[in-house]
Every structure is written in structure tokens, then in C-alpha cells.
């Protein structure tokens, strides 16, 4: 810690408390003799490349110049914003006072402002990032192959069946896996084609990556997934996370307010949004990341998300037209 802080001339550490909300990297609330900071340890191998981190830092600094609420990193005494100590990459940011707000805590007007904010992010990224996408990861891919998904379901069911005795999570997992297999058989012919137009996106826009202060967005954080992807799909994914209720339904009135504001802010067409809704629905229908973390990696941190996330897929399939109208109508 001392060696790291000397690089930033940030004084001596008084307290260092972990911030527990991240699933990939590690963060700490750091108080020193010079002030309060957020110390980020870029721990996840997929996002810990110093060059990629420096690109994220460059983006947030330029976004701040355009008025986007972000928390750009501080520069060390050598001018760099990424410090590699003991083979690990770190970045020091100013501490931003604020809290996270789920969609259920937002008014209709605040939902509109949220959609407009993400549209602003996408429009500003288009101005500050390379037009050719540089070396950014994440080019659009074809929709998931249902045959691969069926094989994954069988594998996960094997994990569940080997649990003795099964607990409540295992029972729900088994129910949802069998249910999902039936849905895939019913809708296998609806696999979407490769995604449409792409642009620079945040890559992980959700409630825990947006800090509010005094009712206003104070900072968009965690830019580790910055890359080139279909922008409308990020807007749909974000809405699905913000506006899902505990029972796995979406608040469609709030979705509608958010989506209309995003389309105006980003200049997205209704046709582009409708295609994005279909692709994200298909993505969710074929996605089992929480179960894979639980059974393959023994990582249970995402388990609390599973009941609502797994119920959402079923509800969304049943209410497909109503969801599509809320996003693109």
C-alpha cells in the first residue's frame, strides 16, 4: 500500500475498507492523510491488461470534459493512471459520495433521465473513441445456438442431480432448467441473425455502476467492459436489469419512459430497438451464467439474482409483444 500511495503522492493510509458490490474486480474505500479515494484493483484476468485500462481512463477523462458524470482516475507522479505493483494493476480515483438506486426507486421522470443519460454516453463515446473501434473486443456475434444450449442444460442438470441432499437453490435450478429446455424446443426457430450497427458502449451499465447523489447521477463507474457492441442492445440489457421486479416481471411503464428518452438522446430508430429486444430476449433464453458460476466455479455471490432473472425469461417469453411495444413503441 505504501509503495502504491507514494506513486500518487497520496499521503499515508489511515483506513482501507473493501467495497463488496463488484463481482469481477476489487475495490477499496481508502482514507489517507491527503484525502479520500477509491482504490481499484483490476483483478479479473479478462480486464486487467494495463493498456486496456489506460484506454478506459482516457475515455472517462474525455467524457468528463463533455459533461458526462464519471470519476476519471488520478494521475501518478509519472503521469500514468495505471500503477502495476507486484504484478497487479491498480488505479486510484477520487471518492464519490453517493448511493445506488434500482429502477423501483426511480420516478417516471427519473427513468426518462436515465435513458437520456445512457444515450448521452453512447453519443459522446462516438465522439471521443476511434471510429474504427481500435482494438476493442466484442464484435457482434450470431445468436446463441440452441443445440449448444441444450447440451449445457444437460450438463447443468447433471451437476444438480449430483447434489445430495439438494437444497432450495438446487430445486429451483432443476425446475428452471427443465422449463428452459421446453421453451427452447418451442422457440428454436426464432434464433436471431448477427447483430446490427455497432458503436462504443460502457459494456456493463446497471444500478451498481451508477452512483446517485441528491437525486442526480453523480458518476458512472466500472468501465472495464468498454468496447464495441450493438448500442441498442446495451440499452435493452440495462433496462432489463434496472426495471426487473423481484417476481421476474418488468415495470413496462418505466421501461417505456426510459426507452423513448434513450432513442431521442442516441438517435436510435424503433426498428433498431425492436431487433435489439429480440436479440437480448434470445440471449437471456440461452444464458445460464449464474448457474455456471454456482455449479462449475463454486461461486455463489450471484445466487440472490437467480430467482428474478430466471423467472424473467419465462415471463418475457409469454409477454413478448407487450415488452417489445414498451421498448420500441
N, C-alpha and C positions, 0 to 999 in steps of 0.2 A: 504493500500500500504506500509506504513512504517513497519508494522509487517512482511509483506512478505519479503521486502528487507533486513530486519535485519536477517532473516533466512539464507540469501545468502551472508551476508556481502557485499552487492552490492551498498552501499552508499545511498544517498538520491535522491529521484526522482526530476528531473528538468522538464521533459516533458513526457507525456504519450499520444500517439496518436493511435486511433483504426486503425487496418488493416482490410479492409472491404471485402476481397475476399472470406473468408470462409463461407460456408453455415451451418455448424454444430456447431463448436466451435468458441471462440472469441480470437482474437489476438491483441496485442498492441506493437507498437514501443516505447520502453522505453529508455529514456536517463537519466542517473544518474550521480552523482559526480564521479562514478567509471568507467563509460563507456556506451556503447550502447548495448541493449539487445532486444530480442523478448520474450515478456511475453505471455504465452498461458494459457487461462482459459478454462479448459476442462469442457464445459458447457452442451454438449449433454448427456442426461442420459445413452444412449446406450454405450458410450465410456468413461464415467467419472469414472469408477472404478479404484481406485488408484493402485491396484495390476496389472490390465491390462496395465495401463500407465507405471508402473515401468518395465513391461516386454518389452514394446516398447522401453523404454530408454535403457535397457540392450542390445536389439538388435542393436540399432543405434550405441552404443558405440563399439560393436564388429565389426559391419560393417565398421566403421571408421578405425579400426585397419587393415582391409583388403583393404583399399584404396577406398571404396565406398564413393562418395561425399554426406555426410549427415551433420547435425548440431546437434550433441549429446547435451543433456541437461547439465546444470551446476549442480554440487552437492551443496546442502546446507551445513551449518556448521556441521550438524549432519550426513553428508554423504548421505542423501537421495536426490533423484532427483524430488520427488513429494511433494509439500507442500499443506497441507489441512488447509485452513484458513476460518473460518466461514462456515464450511460445504462444501466448494468449493475446487476443486483440481486445482492447478496451477503448471506450470513448467517454468523455466527460461532458455532460450537458448541464445547463442551468436548471435548478429545481423549479418546477412549475406547480404552484399550489392549485388544487382543483380536484374534481371527482369525476367518476364515470356515470353516465346516465343511459339506461336501457330505453328502448322505444316506448315502453309503457309509462315512462316518466315524462315523455315529451308531449306538449300540446300540438294541435294541428299546425299552428304557425311554426313551432319549433321543428316539426317534421319537414315542413317546406324549406326552412333554413338549412336543415341537414342535407337535403337533396341538392340544394343550390351550392352548398359548400363542397360536396364531392364533385359536382360539375365544375366548380371553380378550380379544384385541384387538377382535374383532368385537362382543363383548358390551359392552365398555367404550366403544367408539365410539358405540354406540347410546345410551349414557348422556350422552355429552359433546357430541354433534353435533346440529344441528337435526333434529327429527323429520320435517320435510317435505323434507329434502335440500338446503334452501337453494338456492344457485345451482350446486350441484355438477354436473360433467359426467358423461356416461357412463350414461344411462338404457339399460335393456335393449333390444336390437335383435333383429330376426329373424335366424335363422341365415344364413350366407353363401349367396348364390345360386350354385349350381354352374355356371350359364351364364356368369356373370361370371368365375368361377374358370377355366373352360376358356379364355376369351379371354385371361386373364392368363398361363396356361400357354403359349399360343401365342406371346404377346409375349416371354416369357422365353426360350423356345426360340429365337426369332429372335436375341436377344442372344447366346445360347450359340453358335449357328451362325456368327455373325459373328466369333467369336474365332479368330484364325489365328496360330500353331497353338494348338489347345486344350490347356490344362494339366489336371492331375489334378482340380482343382476343377470345371472345365468338364465333364469326362467324367462325374463323379458327378452334377452338376446335371442334365445331359441325361438320365441314367438315371432319376433320381428324378422328374423332370418327366413323362416318359413313363409311368412306373409310376403316378404320382399321377393322371394323366389316365384310366388304365384303372380305378383304384379309384373315381374319381368317377362314371364311367359305370356301374359295378356298383352303387354305393350312392346314386345321385342321389335316390332316393325316400325317403331317411332324413333329409332336411333337418328340423331341429328347429323348433318354433314359438318365438315370443318367450319370453324368459326369465321365470322366476317371481318370487318375492318378492325384494326388494332391500333393501340396507342400506349403511351406510358401510363402506368397506373400505380397506385400505392401498393397494391397487392395483398393487403390484409386489413381492410378498413372495417372495423367493428367496434362495439362500445368500449372495450378495454384499451383501444388505441386512440381514443378521443377523450381529452380532458376538458371538462366544463368548469368555468369559474363565474360566479354571479349570473348564472343562467345563460352564459355565452360560451361558445367554443374557444378554449384558451390555447390548445395545442393538439395537433395530430402527431402522434408519436409512432415509433417502431416501423421504420421504413425498410426493414430487412428484405421484404419481398418486392421492392421496387423493380419493375420490369415491364416488358411489352406484352400486353394481353388485350383481348377484346374489352373495350372500356365499359360498354353497356352491361357486360356480364359481371364486372366488379360492382356496378351499381345494384344489380339484382341480388348478388350474393350478400352485399352489405345490408340491404333491406330485409332479406330473409333472416339475418342474424338479429338486427335491431328490433324487428317487429313480430318475431315469433312469441306466442304466448306459452305459458307453462304446459298447456294441454296440447301443444303442437299445431295450433291454428295461427293464421296470420291476421293481424289487425289491418284489414283491407282498406279502411278509410285512411289510415295513416300511410299505408303503402302508396295509395293514390296521390296524396298530397306531396309526399317525398318524390315520387317518380316524375310527376309533372314538373316540379321545380328543377329536378336534375336535368330533364330533357331540355328545358328552356336554357339552363345555365351552360350545358355542354353542347347544345346544338344537335342532340341525338334525335333521330326520327322514330316514329312509333313502330315502323316495320323493323328497325334495328333492335328496338327494345323487345318486341314480340319474339324475335328469333333468340334473343338472349335469355328470355324467360324459359323458352323451351329447352335450351341447352343446359341451363342451370337446374331445371327440373330433372332432366335426364342424368345429369351429374350426381344429383342427390339420390336418385333412384339406384344408382350403381355404386354409391360411396359407402364405405364401412370403416372410415379411418378410426373412429372411436373404438370399435370392436377390435381392430387390428392392434391399436395401442394396448388395449386391455389384455388380449389373449396372446399376442405374438411378442410384445415387448414387456409385458408385466407392468405397464404404466397406467395407473388408474386416475390420473389427475383430470382427465376429460370425462370420466364416468358420469358426473352430475348433468352433463349436457345430453346424455343419450336418450332419456325418456322423451323430451320435447323434440329433439332432432329426428328420432326415428318415427314418432307419430306424425311429424310434419309431412314426411314423404307420402304417407298414406292419405292424409287429408288433402294435400296439394293435388295428388292424382285424381281424387274424387271431385275436387273443386277447380279443376284445371282451367276451365273457361273463365270463371269468376276471378281467379288470380291473374290470368292474362289480361283481362279487362282492367283490373286495378293498376297494373304496371303500364300498359300501353294504350288504355282507352282515353 
